[in-house]
Amino acid sequence: MSVGKIGAFDVHKDNWDLYVERLGQFFLANDVKPAVQVPTLITVMGSEAYELMANLCSPDKPSTKKYDDLVALMKKHLQPTRSTMAERFKFRQRAQRCDETIAEYTAELKKLTKDCDFQEANLKDNLRDQFVCGIRNDSIRQKLFTEDNLTFERAFKMAVAMEAAESHAALVQDRSITEKGVSSSMMATAVHQLAAVKRDKRQSAEAASTERYGPRGPKVTQCDGTKGAGAGKRRAVRNSAHWKGAQTQQCSACGGQHGQSSCKFKAYVCRVCNKEGHLKKMCPNLRKNVAFHAMLEERAVYEYSDRDSNASDEVNNFSIEAKKFKKYGPYMVQLRVNNVNLVMEVDTGSPISCISYDCYKQLFSEYPLKASDLNLCYYTDINVTPIGKILPSVQYNKKCKDLDLYVMVNGKTSLLGRQWIEELGILPDVVKSVNCNNVSTKHIFDINDFSSRYCEVFEDGLGRFTGGTVGFRLREGAAPVFLRARPLAYALREPVERALDQLVADGVITPVNSSDWATPIVPVMKKDGTIRVCADFKLTLNKCLEVDRFPLPRVDDLLAKLHGGNRFTKLDLSQAYAQFELDESKRFTVINTHKGLFMYNRLIYGLASSPGIFQRNSCSEIYRV
């Protein structure tokens, strides 16, 4: 009876080296002789893995090979040798993410060293240097810089201890607010906000990150918690990646930081899977592609910067041009609130009136806070909840009313919102009678009207050249060349099939049953992670073509023609070559794939005559127009 069990190898997810290592232990535990190691491997590895092995061994059979040769052959295909320099570059660029603990960051660093080929003598030195330099907390990093003869083990132990101490200190500071008069139930929402803000004040800048989550814009910012719904229009926003992650979620339709229900792209049709509800970059089929994730890991640096907590309440990062607006200060109004003179800033963008928690403690602490279920949204789509409200008596001129006054965490300015403005009659009547419908729209550009007038230009799908069909000529006596389809890696089969289906749907290619000509395909990975199907015509048609030698323009000639112009237009044709339809010469453009033969109906990338044909016809069409 055998000891243990070896499951089938999954070519899409499993690691071949680890599988072979487990298989070797299985051989030892069951005393498997070298003579039967190959049959055992073929028996336990599964049908899909065996099919791949058979393709790699073709025309020989795997049973005729030695065990070590089969292991090496599969490893070469599944785990190609990586560039040591590229892996070391990736290791040097690795920094701690905002949502990553010290322990998780260390584990990722150790994983990256596997392919860096560091010598055993300097492995821990390299780990220590990158670990210290990549920590995002400045105070921890500065403390480690002061240590003499610092080892990797000691650096890790100190960093973990300081991280834990900082988290505990934040909780203790947050609890002190509750002890000063605010109930726990009222502070349940605000406690995480305070912890995030206090941690950010001790950090001058967040470390750069090149991780796989894709771009989120040049900066992540957070409001200062002083205004209502419209306050963000004039307030500087403060940084907090922790706040951002806690309050928003990633949209599955476009990737933005908002809910899918409010996304304007939720009704769009994906160009990859042809399903409604998301853009191409968020397609689930596309994001499963291993190459897509590798591409994401190499791009996008996120920068986070903190502001001085004592900075001005108004926008404080003025450019030279923006400084001229500093002279336009806020409008201030003095009111009598519970027999206390309170100067408030008029904010017509906010529906509520609010004060900071510090102001509440100084002036109105004898009035207990009432719970509030109000949830506010800033101009930047960040949500915030007041920690409570009071109902003071407010007097302005001869009017006196009991109105709601909300208390905000980390606020600085007392804001006078629309409710108080309306109830107390603060603004003059002329402001209320403004008719917004009188605004002239004579010179406003209506994109909907423009697109409806030229609907054939703005319609979805592939465009088509209206100047007739194009074609190419073969040399006399050219003999047909038929090449079989090349083996395709299993990881690329699904994206290549999707690309072929999309080409068929767009009318670019048509399935055929037979042909005297056949060219193998070359799948090319694009920057956005999709596959472009190209044909290797250098082995077939390009040898037999009478190449169109129409001259291509030089940059100097183009600049000379543009000299003196006042208006310029940039035209970016989608799949430019594919907008030209082929004549009868399309019967030579058949490609051979693992799904069968397909004939091109449009001009093709990779054909030697395509640049000349495109330039000749596009120039003639421009001159004709």
C-alpha positions in Angstrom: 0.0 0.0 0.0 1.5 3.4 -1.1 2.3 6.1 1.4 0.6 9.5 0.6 -1.0 10.6 -2.6 0.2 12.9 -5.4 -2.5 14.8 -7.2 -2.6 16.0 -10.8 -0.4 18.9 -11.8 -2.3 22.1 -12.8 -0.3 23.8 -15.6 -2.1 27.1 -14.9 -1.6 27.5 -11.1 0.9 24.9 -9.7 4.7 25.4 -9.4 6.6 22.7 -11.3 9.7 22.8 -9.0 7.5 22.2 -5.9 5.6 19.5 -7.6 8.8 17.7 -8.6 10.1 18.0 -5.0 6.9 16.4 -3.6 7.1 13.7 -6.3 10.7 13.0 -5.2 9.6 12.5 -1.6 6.8 10.3 -2.8 9.4 8.1 -4.6 11.5 7.8 -1.4 8.6 7.0 0.8 7.3 4.3 -1.5 10.7 3.0 -2.6 10.0 3.7 -6.3 12.8 2.4 -8.4 14.4 4.6 -11.1 13.1 2.2 -13.8 9.5 3.0 -13.0 9.8 6.7 -12.2 8.8 7.8 -15.7 5.6 5.6 -15.7 4.7 6.9 -12.3 5.1 10.5 -13.3 3.0 10.0 -16.4 0.3 8.2 -14.3 -0.1 10.9 -11.6 0.5 14.2 -13.4 -2.9 14.4 -15.1 -4.2 14.5 -18.7 -3.6 18.2 -19.3 -0.1 18.2 -18.0 0.6 15.0 -20.0 -0.7 16.5 -23.2 1.7 19.5 -22.7 4.6 17.1 -22.1 3.7 15.1 -25.2 3.6 18.2 -27.3 7.0 19.3 -26.0 8.5 15.8 -26.7 7.0 15.6 -30.2 7.7 13.6 -32.4 9.1 11.4 -29.6 6.9 10.0 -26.9 7.4 10.9 -23.2 7.8 7.2 -22.3 11.0 7.0 -24.4 12.7 9.8 -22.4 14.5 9.7 -19.1 12.9 11.1 -15.9 15.4 13.9 -15.5 15.1 14.9 -19.2 11.3 15.1 -18.8 11.6 17.2 -15.6 14.0 19.6 -17.3 11.9 19.9 -20.5 8.7 20.8 -18.5 10.7 23.3 -16.3 12.1 25.0 -19.4 8.6 25.5 -20.8 6.7 26.4 -17.5 9.4 28.3 -15.7 11.7 30.0 -18.2 15.0 31.4 -16.9 14.5 35.0 -15.6 16.9 37.9 -16.1 18.9 38.3 -12.9 19.3 42.0 -13.5 15.6 42.5 -14.0 14.7 40.6 -10.9 17.2 42.6 -8.8 15.7 45.8 -10.2 12.3 44.6 -9.1 13.7 43.8 -5.7 15.3 47.3 -5.4 12.0 49.0 -6.4 9.9 47.1 -3.8 8.6 49.3 -1.0 6.0 48.7 1.7 2.5 49.4 0.6 0.0 51.5 2.6 -2.2 48.5 3.3 0.7 46.2 4.2 2.2 45.3 7.6 5.9 45.0 8.3 5.6 41.2 8.4 3.8 41.0 5.1 6.3 43.4 3.5 9.2 41.2 4.8 7.7 38.0 3.4 7.4 39.6 -0.1 11.0 40.8 0.0 12.2 37.3 0.8 10.1 35.9 -2.0 11.7 38.4 -4.5 15.3 37.3 -3.5 14.7 33.8 -4.9 15.5 34.9 -8.5 18.0 37.6 -7.6 21.0 35.2 -7.4 22.5 36.9 -4.3 25.5 35.2 -2.8 24.8 33.6 0.6 27.4 35.9 2.2 25.6 39.2 1.2 22.0 38.0 1.0 21.0 39.3 4.5 22.8 42.6 3.9 20.8 43.2 0.7 17.6 42.2 2.6 18.4 44.5 5.5 19.2 47.5 3.2 16.0 47.2 1.1 13.9 46.4 4.2 15.0 49.6 5.9 14.8 51.8 2.9 11.4 50.5 1.8 9.6 51.0 5.1 6.9 53.7 4.6 6.9 54.9 8.2 9.5 57.7 8.5 9.9 57.4 12.3 10.6 53.7 12.2 13.1 54.1 9.3 14.9 57.0 11.1 15.2 54.9 14.3 16.8 52.1 12.3 19.2 54.5 10.7 20.6 55.4 14.1 21.5 51.8 15.0 25.1 50.6 14.7 25.9 47.2 13.3 22.3 46.6 12.4 21.5 43.1 11.2 18.4 42.1 9.2 17.0 40.0 12.1 17.4 42.9 14.6 15.9 45.5 12.1 12.9 43.3 11.5 12.3 42.7 15.3 12.6 46.5 16.1 10.3 47.5 13.2 7.6 45.0 14.2 7.8 46.2 17.8 7.6 49.9 16.9 4.6 49.2 14.6 2.7 47.5 17.3 3.5 50.2 19.8 2.3 52.9 17.4 -1.0 51.1 16.9 -1.6 50.7 20.6 -0.7 54.4 21.3 -3.3 55.5 18.7 -6.0 53.5 20.4 -5.1 55.0 23.8 -5.2 58.6 22.4 -8.6 58.0 20.8 -10.0 56.6 24.1 -9.1 59.9 25.9 -11.7 61.8 23.9 -14.4 59.5 25.2 -13.3 60.1 28.8 -13.7 63.9 28.3 -17.5 63.8 27.8 -18.3 62.1 24.5 -20.1 58.8 24.8 -18.7 55.6 23.2 -21.7 55.2 20.9 -21.2 58.7 19.5 -17.5 58.1 18.9 -17.8 54.7 17.2 -17.6 56.2 13.7 -15.0 58.8 14.6 -12.4 56.7 16.3 -10.9 55.3 13.1 -10.9 58.7 11.6 -8.9 60.2 14.5 -6.4 57.3 14.4 -5.7 57.7 10.7 -5.3 61.5 11.0 -2.9 61.3 14.0 -0.8 58.6 12.3 -0.6 60.7 9.1 0.6 63.8 11.1 3.7 61.9 12.2 4.6 60.9 8.6 6.0 63.5 6.2 5.5 61.4 3.0 4.4 58.0 2.0 7.0 55.8 0.2 6.7 55.2 -3.5 4.9 52.0 -4.5 4.9 50.0 -7.7 2.4 47.4 -6.8 -0.3 45.6 -8.8 -3.4 47.7 -7.9 -3.1 50.0 -10.8 -3.1 53.7 -11.0 -5.4 55.7 -8.6 -4.4 59.2 -9.8 -1.4 61.3 -8.9 -2.4 61.8 -5.2 -4.8 60.4 -2.7 -6.3 63.0 -0.5 -8.7 63.4 2.4 -10.9 66.3 3.5 -10.2 68.1 6.7 -13.6 67.3 8.2 -14.8 70.9 8.6 -17.4 71.3 5.9 -20.6 69.8 4.7 -21.6 68.5 1.3 -20.2 71.4 -0.7 -17.2 72.2 1.6 -14.7 70.5 -0.6 -15.1 73.1 -3.4 -12.9 75.5 -1.5 -11.1 73.5 1.1 -7.7 71.9 0.8 -8.0 68.2 1.1 -5.7 66.2 3.4 -3.9 63.0 2.8 -4.9 59.7 4.2 -4.6 56.5 2.2 -6.0 54.5 5.2 -9.1 56.8 5.3 -9.5 56.4 1.5 -9.4 52.6 1.7 -11.8 52.5 4.7 -14.5 54.8 3.2 -14.6 53.8 -0.5 -14.6 50.7 -2.6 -13.2 50.0 -6.1 -15.8 50.2 -8.9 -15.9 46.9 -10.8 -17.0 48.8 -13.9 -14.2 51.3 -14.4 -11.8 50.8 -11.5 -12.5 54.1 -9.8 -13.0 54.7 -6.1 -16.8 54.7 -6.0 -19.7 52.4 -6.1 -20.7 50.7 -9.4 -24.3 51.8 -9.1 -23.2 55.5 -9.6 -20.6 54.8 -12.3 -21.3 56.2 -15.8 -19.6 53.2 -17.4 -21.9 50.6 -15.9 -23.9 50.3 -19.2 -20.8 50.0 -21.4 -20.1 46.8 -23.4 -16.7 45.3 -22.9 -14.5 44.9 -26.0 -13.0 41.7 -24.6 -15.9 39.6 -23.5 -18.7 41.5 -25.2 -20.7 41.7 -21.9 -22.3 44.8 -20.5 -21.3 46.3 -17.2 -17.6 47.1 -17.3 -14.7 48.5 -19.4 -12.0 46.5 -21.1 -9.4 47.2 -18.3 -11.8 45.7 -15.7 -12.8 42.6 -17.7 -12.6 39.5 -15.4 -11.3 37.4 -18.3 -8.5 39.9 -19.0 -7.5 40.2 -15.4 -7.0 36.4 -15.1 -4.2 36.6 -17.6 -0.8 36.1 -15.9 0.9 38.5 -18.3 -1.6 41.2 -17.4 -0.7 41.0 -13.7 3.0 41.0 -14.5 2.5 44.2 -16.6 0.7 45.9 -13.7 3.5 45.1 -11.3 6.0 47.1 -13.5 4.0 50.3 -13.8 2.5 53.2 -11.8 4.2 55.0 -8.9 1.9 56.4 -6.3 2.9 59.4 -4.3 1.3 60.5 -1.1 2.2 63.8 0.6 1.2 65.2 4.0 0.3 68.8 4.9 1.5 70.6 8.0 -1.3 70.4 10.6 -0.9 74.1 11.4 -1.4 75.2 7.8 -4.1 77.6 6.7 -7.6 76.4 6.6 -7.9 77.7 3.0 -6.0 76.0 0.1 -2.4 76.3 1.1 -0.4 74.8 -1.9 -0.7 77.9 -4.1 0.9 78.0 -7.4 2.2 81.4 -8.7 -1.0 82.0 -10.7 -3.3 80.9 -7.8 -1.8 83.4 -5.4 -3.9 86.2 -6.9 -7.0 84.6 -5.3 -5.6 85.0 -1.8 -7.0 88.5 -1.5 -10.6 87.2 -1.9 -11.1 86.1 1.7 -14.2 84.2 3.1 -17.4 86.0 4.1 -17.8 86.0 7.8 -21.0 86.6 9.9 -21.3 87.0 13.6 -24.3 85.4 15.4 -25.4 84.9 18.9 -25.5 81.1 19.7 -26.7 80.2 23.2 -25.7 83.7 24.4 -22.2 83.3 22.9 -20.9 85.5 20.1 -19.7 83.1 17.4 -18.1 84.2 14.1 -18.9 81.8 11.3 -17.9 81.5 7.6 -20.7 81.6 5.1 -20.7 78.4 3.0 -23.6 78.1 0.5 -22.2 74.8 -0.6 -23.0 73.1 2.7 -26.6 72.3 3.7 -25.7 72.2 7.4 -24.0 74.4 9.9 -21.2 72.9 11.9 -18.4 73.5 14.3 -15.2 71.6 15.2 -14.9 69.4 18.2 -12.4 71.7 19.8 -14.9 74.6 19.5 -17.6 72.4 21.1 -15.4 71.7 24.1 -14.5 75.3 24.6 -17.9 77.0 24.2 -20.7 74.4 24.4 -19.4 71.5 26.4 -22.3 71.8 29.0 -24.8 70.8 26.2 -24.7 67.0 25.7 -24.2 65.7 22.2 -27.2 64.0 20.5 -26.6 61.1 18.2 -26.9 61.8 14.4 -27.3 59.4 11.5 -26.4 62.0 9.0 -23.8 60.9 6.4 -22.1 63.7 4.4 -20.2 63.4 1.1 -17.4 65.8 0.1 -16.8 67.2 -3.4 -14.2 64.5 -3.8 -16.6 61.6 -3.1 -15.3 61.0 0.4 -17.9 60.3 3.1 -17.8 61.6 6.6 -20.2 61.4 9.6 -20.6 64.0 12.3 -19.9 62.7 15.8 -23.1 64.4 17.1 -25.2 67.5 17.2 -26.7 70.1 19.6 -29.9 72.2 19.3 -28.8 75.8 20.3 -30.8 79.0 20.3 -29.4 81.1 17.4 -30.1 84.9 17.1 -29.3 87.1 14.1 -30.7 90.7 14.0 -34.2 90.3 15.3 -34.7 86.6 14.4 -34.2 83.9 17.0 -34.6 80.2 16.3 -33.6 76.8 17.6 -31.5 75.2 14.9 -29.3 72.1 14.4 -25.5 72.6 14.9 -23.3 69.6 14.0 -20.0 68.8 15.5 -17.2 67.5 13.2 -14.0 65.6 14.0 -10.7 67.5 13.3 -12.6 70.7 12.2 -11.0 74.1 12.2 -13.6 76.6 11.0 -17.2 77.2 12.0 -19.4 77.0 8.9 -22.7 78.7 8.3 -24.7 76.5 6.0 -27.8 76.9 3.9 -30.3 75.9 6.6 -29.3 78.7 8.9 -29.0 81.2 6.0 -32.5 80.5 5.0 -34.1 80.3 8.4 -32.4 83.5 9.7 -32.8 85.5 6.4 -29.1 86.3 6.3 -28.7 86.7 2.5 -30.5 89.6 0.8 -33.6 89.0 -1.3 -31.8 89.9 -4.6 -29.7 86.7 -4.2 -32.8 84.5 -3.8 -34.4 85.9 -7.0 -31.6 85.1 -9.4 -32.9 83.1 -12.4 -30.3 80.6 -13.5 -32.3 79.9 -16.7 -31.2 83.3 -18.1 -27.6 82.1 -18.6 -26.9 82.3 -22.4 -25.9 79.0 -24.0 -25.2 80.4 -27.4 -21.5 79.6 -27.4 -21.7 76.3 -25.4 -20.6 73.3 -27.5 -23.2 70.6 -27.5 -21.4 67.3 -27.9 -24.7 65.3 -28.2 -25.9 67.5 -31.1 -22.5 67.2 -32.8 -22.3 63.5 -32.5 -25.9 63.0 -33.7 -25.1 65.0 -36.9 -22.1 62.8 -37.6 -23.4 59.5 -36.1 -21.6 57.4 -38.7 -18.2 58.7 -37.4 -19.1 58.2 -33.7 -20.7 54.8 -34.0 -19.2 51.8 -32.3 -17.2 49.2 -34.2 -14.4 49.2 -36.8 -14.3 52.0 -39.3 -14.1 51.5 -43.1 -12.2 53.3 -45.8 -14.7 54.7 -48.3 -12.4 55.0 -51.3 -12.8 51.4 -52.5 -10.9 48.2 -51.9 -7.1 47.7 -51.9 -4.9 44.8 -52.9 -1.4 43.5 -53.5 0.2 41.5 -56.3 2.4 38.4 -56.2 5.4 37.8 -58.4 4.9 35.6 -61.5 5.5 31.9 -60.8 5.0 32.3 -57.0 4.3 28.8 -55.5 1.8 28.5 -52.7 3.2 28.0 -49.2 1.1 26.2 -46.5 2.5 26.0 -43.0 0.9 24.3 -40.1 -0.2 26.0 -36.9 2.5 26.6 -34.3 2.1 25.1 -30.8 0.6 27.6 -28.5 1.2 27.9 -24.7 -1.9 26.8 -22.8 -1.9 30.1 -20.8 -2.3 32.0 -24.1 -5.0 29.9 -25.7 -8.0 31.5 -24.1 -6.9 35.2 -24.8 -5.9 34.2 -28.4 -9.4 32.6 -28.9 -11.0 35.7 -27.6 -9.0 37.9 -29.9 -9.9 35.7 -32.9 -13.6 35.8 -31.9 -13.5 39.5 -31.8 -11.9 39.7 -35.2 -14.6 37.5 -36.6 -17.3 39.7 -35.0 -15.7 42.8 -36.5 -15.6 41.2 -39.9 -11.8 41.4 -40.1 -11.4 37.6 -40.6 -13.6 34.9 -41.9 -13.3 31.1 -41.2 -12.5 29.0 -44.3 -12.3 25.2 -44.7 -9.3 24.9 -47.1 -6.6 27.0 -48.8 -3.4 26.6 -50.8 -1.8 29.3 -48.6 -1.5 29.3 -44.9 0.6 31.4 -42.5 1.2 30.7 -38.8 0.2 33.3 -36.3 2.3 35.2 -33.7 0.4 36.4 -30.6 1.7 39.8 -29.3 0.9 41.1 -25.9 -0.2 44.7 -25.9 0.4 47.3 -23.2 -3.1 47.0 -21.9 -2.8 43.2 -21.4 -4.9 42.1 -24.5 -3.6 40.0 -27.3 -2.9 41.2 -30.9 -3.0 38.4 -33.4 -0.3 38.9 -36.1 0.7 36.7 -39.0 4.3 35.6 -39.7 4.2 36.6 -43.4 8.0 36.6 -43.7 7.8 32.8 -44.2 5.1 32.9 -46.8 3.7 36.0 -48.6 6.5 38.5 -48.1 8.9 36.3 -50.1 6.5 36.3 -53.1 5.2 39.9 -53.1 5.8 42.8 -55.5 6.2 45.2 -52.6 4.4 48.6 -52.8 7.3 51.1 -52.5 5.2 54.2 -52.0 7.4 56.7 -50.2 6.7 57.2 -46.5 6.9 60.9 -45.3 9.8 62.1 -43.3 9.4 64.1 -40.1 11.1 67.2 -41.6 8.7 67.2 -44.6 5.7 67.0 -42.2 7.0 69.9 -40.1 7.6 72.0 -43.2 4.0 71.5 -44.3 2.7 72.4 -40.9 4.7 75.6 -40.7 2.4 78.7 -40.5 -0.6 76.7 -39.5 -3.0 78.0 -36.8 -5.2 74.9 -36.1 -4.0 71.4 -35.9 -5.9 68.1 -35.5 -4.5 64.8 -34.2 -6.2 61.7 -35.8 -5.8 58.4 -34.1 -7.4 55.7 -36.3 -8.5 52.6 -34.4 -6.8 49.6 -36.1 -5.7 51.8 -39.0 -4.7 49.1 -41.5 -7.9 47.1 -40.8 -10.0 50.0 -42.0 -9.0 49.1 -45.6 -10.9 46.3 -47.3 -9.0 43.8 -49.4 -10.0 42.8 -53.0 -9.6 39.3 -54.4 -6.0 39.1 -53.2 -7.4 38.3 -49.7 -7.4 34.6 -50.6 -3.6 34.6 -50.1 -3.9 36.0 -46.5 -5.2 32.8 -44.8 -3.7 32.2 -41.3 -3.4 28.8 -39.6 -4.4 28.7 -35.9 -5.2 26.0 -33.3 -8.9 26.8 -34.1 -8.5 26.3 -37.9 -8.0 28.5 -41.0 -9.1 32.1 -41.2 -9.0 34.5 -44.2 -8.4 38.2 -43.7 -10.9 40.6 -45.2 -9.0 43.7 -44.3 -5.4 44.9 -44.7 -3.0 43.2 -42.3 -0.2 44.0 -40.0 3.0 42.2 -41.0 2.5 42.3 -44.7 5.4 44.0 -46.5 3.1 46.0 -48.8 0.8 47.2 -46.0 2.7 50.5 -45.1 2.9 51.6 -48.8 -0.8 50.7 -49.5 -1.9 52.5 -46.4 0.2 55.6 -47.2 -0.9 55.8 -50.8 -4.6 55.5 -50.2 -4.8 57.6 -47.1 -2.8 60.5 -48.7 -5.0 60.4 -51.8 -8.2 60.5 -49.7 -6.9 63.5 -47.7 -6.0 65.4 -50.9 -9.4 64.5 -52.4 -11.2 65.9 -49.4 
